[in-house]
C-alpha cells in the first residue's frame, strides 16, 4: 500500500479530511483541479472557495447546525476554527468573509508538512485516473456537487450508479452604499417590532443608520409586494439543459420557482414579515426582504433566500422593484449550478466508506449531506476513518445521538426516496422523556450530543 492517503477535491470537505489525516502524522496528496480548470461556479485559485451564501448558519446551542458546529469545534475542525477567526457580524449566525476564509484555509493547508497539493484534474488525459489512484492506496473523493465531467464518469463506472442531480443557485450580492436607508433599516427578527405609537418616532431615529443589529431589512406593503411578485413570476430565466430539468431540491429552491407556488408563498418563507415594524408606517410590513453582510468591511450584502435562475438583466430589473433597492448596484448576480450526489444509502456505510471497495471514501455534498457545516463534518469523519483504515484499526462510528453521527447514519440508511439532508433535530434519536417545550427539548438533545462527543474524545 502507498505511504500516503489521496484526497480528491480541495473544497470544504476535502480540506477538512486532509487536515485530519495530516495532523495524525500521515502523508496526504490533495488533488485540486484549479487553476488548471474551473467549475462553472468557481472563480479563484484558493482552496475551500465558497460560492453560495457566506453563512454557516446559527451558532445557537438549540439549533441543529449550531450543535453540529459545537461538535466540530470539540473535534478540532480546522474549517470551523478558521470560520470563527474570519467571522463577520451576522447576529446569532456564523457568517464569514469568504475571500479571507479561503485565503486562510489555503495558507494553513499549504503549511502542513504532511500535505502535498497536486494542481491537476483527476481523470483528464495524461493524468492519473480514479482507478489508478485507488488501485494501491486509500482515496477520499470530496469533489462536491460540481464534480467535473471526467471524474463524474469514473464515479458512475466505479459505483454502478447513474448519478442523481439537484440544483441550487447563488444569491445576488449588493453594494451597501446603493441601498436606500431612508426605507431600509437595521435589525434582527423580533428585536425591532414595536406596539406603542409614542415609541415609534424615537425608535425610527435610533435604528435608521445604526448597525447595532446585523441585517438590513427592506419592508414592503401589499401593493409593492404584489407588483414585485407579478414581475418575478413572469421574468425570463436562463434556459436549462435537458439534464438540469429535474426536480429541484427543496432546501435551496430558486426564489422564482417558490413564488410560482402561490402569491403568498414567499410571505411565509424568505419574505416573512413577522417580528418587524415598517419604519414608514409603524406597523408590521406586508412582506420583508433581508440583506446579510457578506464581507468583513461591511460594504457588501447578499439577499437572504434569493437563490435564483433569472437572467442577469431580469435580476437587476425585478429586484430593483423592492423598496430600498431602486438604485441597487449588483456586484455579483445569482447563478444556477449543476449539483451531483451519489445514491449513498446503497453505496456507503456510516463512515462514508464505499461498501464495495474499502479503499475508497466519499465526503462532502456529493454524499448527500447538504450544507457547508455538514460537508465539513463528513470530511472530518472520512478523514479520521481513512487514517484508521491506513493503520488497520477498527472504524470509528459516531453515535447516532450526535449530529455528526445522525448525518452519517442518514446517508447510510436505506431510503428509496433519498434526498440531500441538512442537520436537523428530527434525525436524532428521541429523548426518553417527553418534552413539549421545543427549545427545552432541543437543549437536552444538544447536551446529550455534546456529552457523547466528549466521551469519544476521552
C-alpha positions in Angstrom: 0.0 0.0 0.0 1.2 3.6 -0.7 2.6 5.5 2.2 0.1 8.3 1.8 -3.7 8.9 1.5 -5.2 10.6 -1.5 -7.8 13.3 -1.2 -9.5 14.4 -4.4 -11.1 17.9 -4.1 -9.8 21.0 -2.3 -13.2 22.2 -1.1 -14.6 22.3 2.4 -14.8 18.5 2.9 -11.5 17.8 1.2 -9.6 20.3 3.2 -11.0 19.1 6.5 -10.2 15.5 5.6 -6.6 16.4 4.6 -6.1 18.2 7.9 -7.5 15.4 10.0 -5.1 13.0 8.2 -2.0 15.2 8.3 -2.4 16.1 12.0 -2.2 12.3 12.7 1.2 12.0 11.1 0.2 10.5 7.8 1.1 12.0 4.4 -1.7 13.4 2.1 -1.8 14.1 -1.6 -4.5 16.6 -2.1 -5.7 16.9 -5.7 -7.3 20.2 -6.8 -8.1 21.0 -10.4 -7.9 24.8 -10.0 -6.3 26.8 -11.6 -5.9 24.3 -14.5 -9.7 24.0 -14.7 -12.6 25.8 -13.0 -16.1 24.6 -12.4 -19.0 26.9 -13.7 -19.3 28.4 -10.2 -15.7 28.8 -9.0 -13.5 31.8 -9.8 -10.4 32.0 -7.7 -7.4 29.7 -7.2 -7.7 29.2 -3.4 -8.9 26.1 -1.6 -12.2 26.0 0.3 -13.8 28.6 -2.0 -17.3 29.5 -1.0 -19.6 30.3 -4.0 -23.1 30.5 -2.5 -24.1 32.1 0.8 -21.4 33.2 3.2 -23.4 32.0 6.2 -22.5 28.9 8.2 -25.9 29.3 9.9 -26.8 29.6 13.6 -24.3 29.3 16.4 -27.1 28.6 19.0 -26.8 25.5 21.1 -30.5 24.8 20.4 -30.1 25.0 16.7 -29.2 21.8 14.8 -26.4 23.4 12.8 -25.2 25.3 15.9 -24.9 22.0 17.7 -23.0 20.5 14.7 -20.5 23.3 14.9 -20.1 22.8 18.6 -19.3 19.1 18.0 -16.8 20.0 15.3 -15.0 22.6 17.5 -14.6 19.9 20.1 -13.1 17.6 17.5 -10.6 20.3 16.3 -12.1 21.1 12.9 -9.7 23.4 11.0 -12.6 24.8 8.9 -14.8 25.8 11.8 -11.9 27.3 13.7 -11.0 29.4 10.7 -14.6 30.4 10.1 -14.7 31.7 13.7 -11.5 33.6 13.1 -12.7 35.4 9.9 -16.4 35.9 11.0 -18.4 39.0 10.1 -21.4 40.3 12.0 -24.5 38.2 11.4 -26.4 38.2 14.7 -26.7 34.7 16.1 -25.3 33.1 12.9 -21.7 32.4 11.9 -21.0 34.2 8.6 -17.6 34.7 7.1 -15.7 37.0 4.8 -15.5 34.5 2.0 -12.2 35.8 0.5 -10.4 35.8 3.8 -11.8 32.4 4.7 -10.5 30.6 1.6 -7.2 32.5 1.7 -6.6 31.5 5.3 -7.5 27.8 4.7 -5.2 27.7 1.7 -2.3 29.1 3.8 -2.9 26.6 6.6 -3.2 23.6 4.3 -0.1 24.6 2.3 1.9 25.0 5.5 1.2 21.4 6.7 4.3 19.3 6.5 2.5 16.2 5.5 0.3 17.6 2.7 1.3 17.8 -0.9 -1.1 19.8 -3.1 -1.4 18.5 -6.7 -2.9 21.0 -9.1 -4.4 18.8 -11.8 -7.8 17.3 -12.8 -8.1 13.6 -11.9 -9.1 11.6 -15.0 -8.0 14.3 -17.5 -6.0 13.0 -20.4 -2.4 12.2 -19.3 -3.3 12.4 -15.6 -3.9 9.6 -13.2 -7.5 8.2 -13.2 -9.5 7.5 -10.1 -9.0 3.7 -10.6 -5.2 4.2 -10.7 -5.2 6.3 -7.5 -7.3 3.7 -5.7 -5.5 0.7 -7.0 -3.0 0.5 -4.3 -4.0 3.2 -1.8 -6.7 4.9 0.2 -8.7 7.6 -1.6 -11.2 10.1 -0.4 -13.4 11.6 -3.1 -14.6 15.0 -2.0 -15.2 16.7 -5.3 -18.5 18.3 -4.3 -21.8 18.9 -6.2 -19.9 20.4 -9.2 -17.7 17.3 -9.9 -16.1 17.5 -13.3 -17.5 15.5 -16.2 -14.4 13.4 -16.5 -14.5 12.4 -12.8 -18.3 12.0 -12.8 -17.9 9.4 -15.5 -15.3 7.5 -13.5 -17.5 7.7 -10.3 -20.5 6.3 -12.3 -18.3 3.4 -13.5 -17.0 2.8 -10.0 -20.4 2.8 -8.3 -22.6 1.5 -11.0 -24.8 4.5 -10.2 -26.1 6.7 -12.9 -25.9 9.7 -10.6 -28.6 11.9 -9.2 -28.9 15.7 -9.5 -30.3 18.6 -7.6 -30.0 22.3 -8.4 -29.4 25.3 -6.2 -28.5 28.9 -7.1 -26.3 31.6 -5.5 -28.0 34.8 -4.3 -27.0 38.2 -5.7 -24.6 40.5 -3.8 -25.3 44.2 -3.5 -23.1 47.3 -2.6 -24.3 48.7 0.8 -23.9 52.3 -0.4 -26.5 51.7 -3.1 -29.2 50.7 -0.6 -31.7 53.5 0.3 -31.5 53.6 4.1 -34.4 56.0 4.3 -36.5 52.9 3.6 -34.3 50.2 4.8 -33.4 49.7 8.4 -31.1 47.6 10.6 -32.4 44.9 12.9 -32.8 41.2 13.8 -36.2 39.5 13.8 -38.3 40.4 16.8 -35.8 42.9 18.2 -37.4 45.7 16.2 -41.2 45.1 16.5 -42.9 47.9 18.4 -46.5 48.2 19.6 -46.7 51.7 21.2 -47.2 54.7 18.9 -45.2 57.0 21.2 -42.1 54.8 20.9 -42.1 54.7 17.1 -40.6 58.2 16.2 -37.7 57.8 18.7 -37.1 54.2 17.5 -37.0 55.3 13.8 -34.2 57.7 14.5 -32.3 55.2 16.6 -32.2 52.4 14.0 -32.2 54.3 10.7 -28.4 54.4 10.5 -27.5 52.0 13.3 -25.7 48.7 12.6 -26.2 47.5 16.2 -28.1 44.6 14.6 -26.7 42.5 11.8 -29.3 42.5 9.0 -30.6 45.3 6.7 -34.3 45.0 6.2 -36.5 46.1 3.3 -40.2 46.4 4.1 -42.9 46.1 1.5 -46.6 47.0 1.6 -49.3 44.9 -0.2 -49.2 46.9 -3.4 -45.4 46.9 -3.6 -45.2 43.2 -2.8 -47.8 42.2 -5.4 -46.1 44.2 -8.1 -42.8 42.6 -7.3 -44.4 39.1 -7.2 -46.1 39.5 -10.6 -42.8 40.6 -12.2 -40.9 37.9 -10.6 -43.1 35.0 -11.7 -43.2 36.4 -15.3 -39.5 37.2 -15.6 -37.2 35.4 -18.0 -35.0 32.6 -16.7 -31.8 31.0 -18.0 -32.7 28.1 -20.3 -31.7 24.9 -18.6 -30.1 21.9 -20.3 -32.1 18.7 -20.5 -30.1 17.1 -17.7 -30.9 20.1 -15.5 -34.7 19.8 -16.0 -35.3 17.6 -13.0 -36.8 18.1 -9.6 -35.3 21.0 -7.7 -34.0 20.3 -4.1 -36.5 21.8 -1.7 -33.7 23.2 0.6 -32.2 25.5 -2.0 -35.0 26.4 -4.3 -34.8 29.4 -6.8 -37.0 32.2 -5.5 -38.9 32.4 -8.8 -39.8 28.8 -8.5 -41.0 29.2 -5.0 -43.0 32.3 -6.0 -44.9 30.3 -8.7 -46.4 28.1 -6.0 -48.7 30.9 -5.0 -48.8 34.6 -4.4 -48.4 34.3 -0.6 -45.7 31.6 -0.6 -42.8 34.0 -0.2 -44.6 35.8 2.6 -44.5 32.6 4.6 -40.9 31.8 3.5 -37.9 34.1 2.9 -40.0 37.3 2.8 -41.8 36.5 6.1 -42.5 39.9 7.9 -43.1 38.5 11.4 -41.1 40.2 14.1 -40.5 43.5 12.3 -42.0 47.0 12.1 -42.0 49.1 8.9 -40.4 52.4 9.8 -42.5 54.2 7.2 -45.8 53.2 8.9 -45.0 52.0 12.4 -46.8 48.8 11.6 -45.8 45.3 10.6 -44.9 45.2 6.9 -46.9 43.0 4.4 -43.6 41.4 3.4 -39.9 41.9 4.1 -36.6 41.2 2.4 -33.4 40.7 4.4 -29.9 41.5 3.4 -27.0 39.9 5.3 -23.4 41.2 5.5 -21.1 39.4 3.1 -17.6 40.6 3.9 -15.5 42.0 6.8 -15.6 45.5 5.6 -19.4 45.5 5.7 -19.8 47.1 2.2 -21.3 44.1 0.5 -24.6 42.4 1.4 -26.3 39.3 0.0 -30.1 38.9 -0.5 -31.1 36.2 2.0 -33.2 33.4 0.4 -32.8 34.9 -3.1 -31.2 32.0 -4.9 -32.2 32.5 -8.5 -32.0 31.4 -12.1 -33.2 34.6 -13.6 -31.3 36.2 -16.4 -28.9 38.8 -15.2 -30.8 41.7 -16.8 -34.0 40.4 -15.3 -32.4 40.2 -11.8 -31.5 43.9 -12.0 -34.9 44.9 -13.3 -37.1 42.8 -10.9 -35.0 43.1 -7.7 -34.9 46.9 -8.1 -38.6 46.9 -7.6 -38.0 46.1 -3.9 -38.3 49.3 -1.9 -34.8 50.5 -0.9 -33.2 48.7 -3.9 -34.3 51.1 -6.6 -30.7 52.0 -7.3 -29.0 48.9 -6.1 -25.6 48.1 -7.5 -25.1 44.3 -8.0 -21.5 43.2 -7.7 -22.5 39.6 -8.4 -25.7 38.2 -9.9 -27.2 34.9 -8.9 -26.3 31.9 -11.0 -27.6 28.3 -11.3 -25.3 25.5 -10.6 -25.4 21.8 -11.6 -25.1 19.7 -8.5 -24.5 16.0 -8.3 -24.8 13.4 -5.5 -24.5 9.7 -5.3 -27.0 7.2 -4.0 -25.3 6.9 -0.7 -27.7 4.6 1.2 -26.9 1.9 -1.4 -23.2 2.7 -1.7 -21.7 3.9 1.6 -21.5 2.9 5.3 -21.7 5.2 8.3 -18.0 6.2 7.9 -18.6 7.3 4.3 -16.6 4.2 3.2 -17.6 2.6 -0.2 -19.1 -0.8 0.6 -17.8 -2.5 -2.5 -14.2 -1.1 -2.2 -13.0 -0.3 1.3 -10.1 1.7 0.0 -12.4 4.4 -1.2 -14.3 7.0 0.9 -16.6 9.8 -0.2 -17.1 13.2 1.6 -19.0 16.4 1.1 -22.1 17.3 -0.7 -21.6 14.5 -3.3 -22.6 12.1 -0.5 -26.0 13.9 0.0 -25.1 15.9 3.1 -26.4 19.3 2.3 -24.7 22.5 3.6 -21.3 23.9 4.4 -21.0 22.6 8.0 -22.5 19.2 7.1 -19.9 18.9 4.4 -17.1 19.7 6.8 -18.5 17.1 9.2 -18.4 14.4 6.5 -14.8 15.3 5.7 -13.8 15.0 9.3 -15.4 11.6 9.6 -14.0 10.3 6.3 -10.5 11.7 7.2 -10.4 10.0 10.6 -11.6 6.7 9.3 -9.2 6.8 6.4 -6.4 7.1 9.0 -7.9 4.1 10.9 -8.1 2.1 7.7 -4.5 3.1 6.8 -3.4 1.9 10.3 -5.5 -1.3 10.1 -7.6 -0.2 13.1 -11.3 -0.6 13.7 -13.6 2.1 12.2 -14.9 5.0 14.3 -18.7 5.2 14.1 -20.0 8.3 15.7 -23.0 7.8 18.0 -26.4 8.5 16.4 -27.1 10.8 19.4 -24.6 13.2 17.9 -25.4 15.4 14.9 -22.3 14.1 13.2 -23.4 10.5 13.7 -27.0 11.2 12.8 -26.0 12.7 9.5 -23.7 9.8 8.6 -26.4 7.4 9.7 -28.9 9.1 7.5 -26.8 8.9 4.4 -26.1 5.1 5.1 -29.7 4.2 5.9 -31.9 2.5 3.2 -34.1 5.1 1.6 -36.0 4.7 -1.7 -36.5 8.4 -2.0 -33.1 9.5 -0.9 -32.7 13.3 -0.9 -29.8 15.5 0.4 -30.2 16.3 4.1 -29.2 19.2 6.4 -28.5 18.9 10.1 -31.8 18.9 12.0 -33.0 17.6 15.3 -35.5 15.3 13.5 -32.7 12.8 12.6 -31.6 12.4 16.2 -33.0 9.6 18.3 -35.7 10.9 20.6 -35.2 11.6 24.3 -36.5 9.0 26.8 -38.7 11.7 28.4 -41.4 13.6 26.5 -40.8 17.4 26.5 -43.4 19.7 24.9 -41.3 22.8 25.0 -39.3 22.8 21.8 -36.4 24.9 23.0 -36.0 22.9 26.1 -36.2 19.6 24.2 -33.6 20.8 21.6 -31.3 21.9 24.5 -31.5 18.5 26.1 -30.8 16.8 22.7 -27.8 19.1 22.2 -26.5 18.4 25.8 -26.7 14.7 25.1 -24.8 15.0 21.8 -22.0 17.1 23.3 -21.7 14.6 26.2 -21.3 11.8 23.6 -18.6 13.7 21.7 -16.7 14.4 24.9 -16.8 10.7 25.7 -15.3 9.8 22.3 -12.5 12.3 22.8 -11.8 11.0 26.3 
